[in-house]
Amino acid sequence: MAQFYAYDFIFDNIPSQKWDLKIITFEDGSLFNGVGSTDINIITQRVLRKSKPYYLGRTQEPVLEFPLTFGSAHEITAIERDLISSWLFGRSTYKKLYILQDDLQEIYFNCFMTKPEPLYIGGVNYAFTCQVVCDSPWAYNSERITSGSAYKKESTGVNFNIYNRSSEDEYLYPKIYFQVLEPTYPFPTQIVWFVNNSDGGNSRIFNWNYLVENDRITVDNDLQIITGVNIASNGATFPIEGLLSKFTSKNWFRLIPGLNNISIYGSLYYEIKWTERLKIGG
């Protein structure tokens, strides 16, 4: 006997209830059918008179893809079909897709919806099929944020743990924002250190120097992009001159899988933001 499953979804921050649409599947109720998140491409090199190839590494090149069928209990009119198509298909960038079922709470796919095909019953359009093509082999958890302030001298700092629950067996590069507070007397400028004690410790410091009060710096460690401004006492905003030269260590901050013990030194307010990657597709 055929089974019927229905799930609401959100795409590009717009809920499917706006058009009374639900994800629907028949028979086994499976949402996923295609390349899974765990599929890898193994890179090897063979040489003469060696029976065992040299292992050079592996890449996870296949992105996560799966077919999707969604529809409505009522007829989808030509005008509704145009609005739905404009919302879901032919978008210029990846958009977030949330499937509202219990085991996917706070999890989203960063994706395009491609190959749309309307489905008709008796000449009336009730549903669509399409292919969801993600930007990576992963689904993502909602962004995690840890924040706080350090007011102590450089020799003490603050210490806390971050647990990286990503399924990916690689480094995770978070975004970091920090605002420099009043420098510790008698130093006229501020030194800021972020140390992952679980990833090399003091041998691999995310180190900044020659900073002054109200410097505000944002670092995307994944894309290796740094921006920074200084807020004057009158509220005026000025770009920080020689910003890259103040990043003295040139070590991009990263998290290892599992437990990360973090120490931060200096006088600053900080935010660390990261998004965990999950093997949802098998």
C-alpha positions in Angstrom: 0.0 0.0 0.0 1.4 3.4 -1.0 2.3 5.8 1.8 2.0 9.6 1.6 4.3 12.1 3.4 4.0 15.9 3.4 6.5 18.5 4.8 6.4 22.2 4.8 9.6 24.0 3.7 11.2 27.4 3.7 13.2 28.6 0.7 15.0 32.0 0.7 13.2 32.9 4.0 9.8 32.4 2.4 7.5 29.6 3.8 5.8 27.2 1.4 2.5 27.8 3.3 2.3 31.1 1.3 1.1 29.0 -1.7 -0.2 26.1 0.3 2.7 23.9 -0.9 4.2 20.9 0.8 7.0 18.5 -0.1 5.4 15.2 -1.1 6.8 11.8 -1.7 5.1 8.5 -2.5 5.9 4.8 -1.7 8.9 4.8 0.6 8.7 8.4 1.7 12.4 9.0 1.0 13.5 12.6 0.5 17.0 11.7 -0.8 18.0 9.8 -3.8 21.4 10.6 -5.4 25.0 11.3 -4.5 25.5 11.2 -0.7 27.6 13.4 1.5 30.1 10.6 2.2 31.1 10.0 -1.4 34.8 10.9 -2.1 37.3 10.9 -4.9 40.5 9.1 -3.9 43.7 10.5 -5.5 46.5 8.0 -6.1 49.6 7.7 -8.2 51.1 4.5 -9.6 54.8 4.0 -10.5 56.5 1.2 -12.3 57.4 -1.9 -10.4 55.2 -0.9 -7.5 52.0 -2.9 -7.0 50.7 -0.5 -4.3 49.7 3.0 -5.5 50.8 6.0 -3.5 48.0 7.7 -1.7 48.0 11.4 -2.4 44.8 12.4 -0.6 41.1 12.6 -1.2 38.6 15.3 -2.3 34.8 15.4 -1.7 34.0 16.8 -5.1 30.5 15.5 -5.6 28.0 18.0 -4.2 24.9 16.8 -2.5 22.0 16.5 -4.9 18.5 15.0 -4.5 15.1 15.1 -6.3 12.2 16.9 -4.7 8.5 16.8 -5.4 6.2 19.4 -3.9 2.6 20.2 -4.6 -0.7 21.5 -3.3 -4.1 20.0 -2.5 -5.7 22.5 -4.9 -5.1 23.5 -8.5 -2.0 25.6 -9.1 -3.2 28.3 -11.5 -1.1 29.9 -14.2 -0.5 33.0 -12.2 0.5 31.0 -9.1 2.8 28.8 -11.2 4.6 32.0 -12.5 5.0 33.3 -8.9 6.2 29.9 -7.6 8.7 29.6 -10.5 10.1 33.0 -9.8 10.5 32.2 -6.1 12.1 28.8 -6.5 13.8 28.5 -9.9 16.4 30.5 -11.9 17.8 32.3 -8.8 21.1 34.2 -9.2 22.8 32.8 -6.0 22.5 29.8 -3.7 19.6 30.1 -1.3 18.8 28.3 2.0 16.3 25.5 2.0 14.8 24.3 5.3 12.7 21.1 5.3 10.4 21.3 8.3 10.6 17.8 9.7 11.6 16.8 13.3 15.0 15.4 12.5 16.1 18.4 10.4 15.5 21.2 12.9 17.9 24.1 12.4 19.5 22.3 9.4 19.5 23.8 6.0 20.7 23.1 2.5 22.5 25.9 0.6 21.3 25.2 -2.9 19.7 25.9 -6.3 16.5 24.3 -7.4 17.0 23.1 -11.0 15.2 21.1 -13.7 11.6 22.1 -12.7 8.8 20.1 -14.2 5.1 20.7 -13.5 3.0 17.6 -12.8 -0.6 17.4 -14.1 -3.5 15.2 -13.1 -6.3 15.3 -15.6 -4.8 18.3 -17.3 -4.6 20.3 -14.0 -1.3 21.3 -12.4 -1.0 20.2 -8.8 2.7 19.6 -8.2 6.3 20.2 -9.4 9.4 18.0 -9.5 12.9 19.4 -9.4 16.5 18.7 -8.6 18.1 20.3 -5.5 21.8 21.0 -6.2 23.8 22.0 -3.1 27.0 24.1 -2.9 28.9 21.3 -1.2 28.6 17.6 0.0 27.1 19.0 3.2 24.0 20.3 4.8 24.6 23.0 7.4 23.5 23.6 11.0 22.4 27.1 12.0 25.2 29.5 12.8 26.8 29.1 16.2 28.1 32.1 18.1 30.2 32.5 21.2 31.0 36.0 22.5 32.4 37.7 25.5 34.9 40.3 26.8 38.5 40.1 28.1 39.7 42.9 30.4 42.7 41.3 32.0 46.4 41.7 31.3 48.0 39.8 28.5 49.5 37.2 30.8 46.1 35.9 32.0 43.4 36.2 29.4 40.2 34.2 29.2 39.7 30.6 28.4 36.7 28.5 27.2 35.8 25.5 25.0 34.2 25.3 21.6 32.9 21.9 20.4 32.9 21.5 16.6 30.3 18.9 15.8 30.9 19.0 12.1 30.9 15.7 10.3 33.7 16.9 8.0 37.1 15.6 9.0 38.8 18.9 8.1 39.5 22.2 9.7 36.6 24.6 10.1 37.5 28.3 9.6 35.1 30.6 11.6 34.4 34.3 11.3 35.8 36.5 14.1 34.8 40.0 15.1 36.5 41.9 17.9 36.4 45.4 19.2 39.5 46.8 21.0 38.8 48.2 24.5 41.0 50.5 26.5 44.6 49.3 26.3 46.2 47.8 29.4 48.4 50.4 31.2 51.2 51.3 30.5 50.9 50.1 26.8 49.8 52.8 24.4 48.6 50.2 21.9 46.9 46.8 22.3 48.1 43.3 21.5 45.3 40.7 20.8 45.9 37.0 20.8 43.5 34.2 19.9 45.0 30.8 20.7 43.5 27.4 19.9 45.3 25.2 22.5 43.9 22.1 20.7 45.5 23.2 17.4 49.2 23.9 18.0 48.7 26.2 21.0 51.3 29.0 21.2 53.1 27.7 18.1 50.1 28.8 16.0 48.7 32.1 17.3 46.1 34.3 15.6 48.0 37.5 16.6 47.3 41.2 16.2 49.5 44.1 17.3 49.6 47.9 17.3 45.8 48.2 17.8 44.2 51.2 19.5 40.9 51.7 21.4 37.7 51.3 19.3 39.4 49.5 16.5 36.8 47.1 15.2 38.0 44.2 13.0 36.1 41.5 11.2 38.0 38.4 9.8 36.5 35.8 7.5 39.1 33.0 8.1 37.6 30.8 5.4 37.8 33.4 2.6 40.8 35.1 4.2 39.2 38.5 4.1 39.9 41.2 6.7 38.0 44.5 7.2 38.4 47.0 9.9 37.4 50.5 11.0 38.1 52.8 14.0 35.2 54.6 15.7 36.2 58.1 16.8 34.9 59.7 20.0 32.5 61.8 17.9 31.1 58.7 16.2 32.9 59.2 12.9 34.2 56.0 11.2 37.6 55.8 9.7 39.3 52.8 7.9 42.3 51.4 9.8 45.5 52.2 7.9 47.9 49.3 7.4 45.4 46.8 8.7 47.1 43.8 7.2 50.4 44.7 8.8 48.7 44.6 12.2 47.9 41.0 11.6 51.4 40.0 12.6 51.2 36.2 12.8 49.3 35.6 9.4 47.9 32.4 11.0 44.2 32.1 10.1 42.2 31.0 13.0 40.6 27.5 12.7 38.8 24.8 14.6 39.6 21.1 14.6 36.9 18.5 14.7 35.6 17.9 18.2 36.8 19.8 21.3 38.7 23.1 20.9 40.1 24.8 24.0 40.4 28.5 23.2 42.4 31.3 25.1 42.1 35.0 24.3 44.4 37.7 25.5 44.1 41.4 25.4 41.4 44.0 26.2 38.6 43.4 23.8 35.0 42.3 23.1 34.9 39.3 20.7 32.5 37.2 18.7 33.4 33.8 17.1 30.8 32.5 14.5 30.9 29.1 12.8 28.5 26.9 10.8 28.8 23.1 11.3 28.7 20.8 8.3 26.6 17.7 8.5 26.3 14.5 6.5 22.6 14.5 5.9 22.5 12.9 2.4 24.0 9.6 3.4 
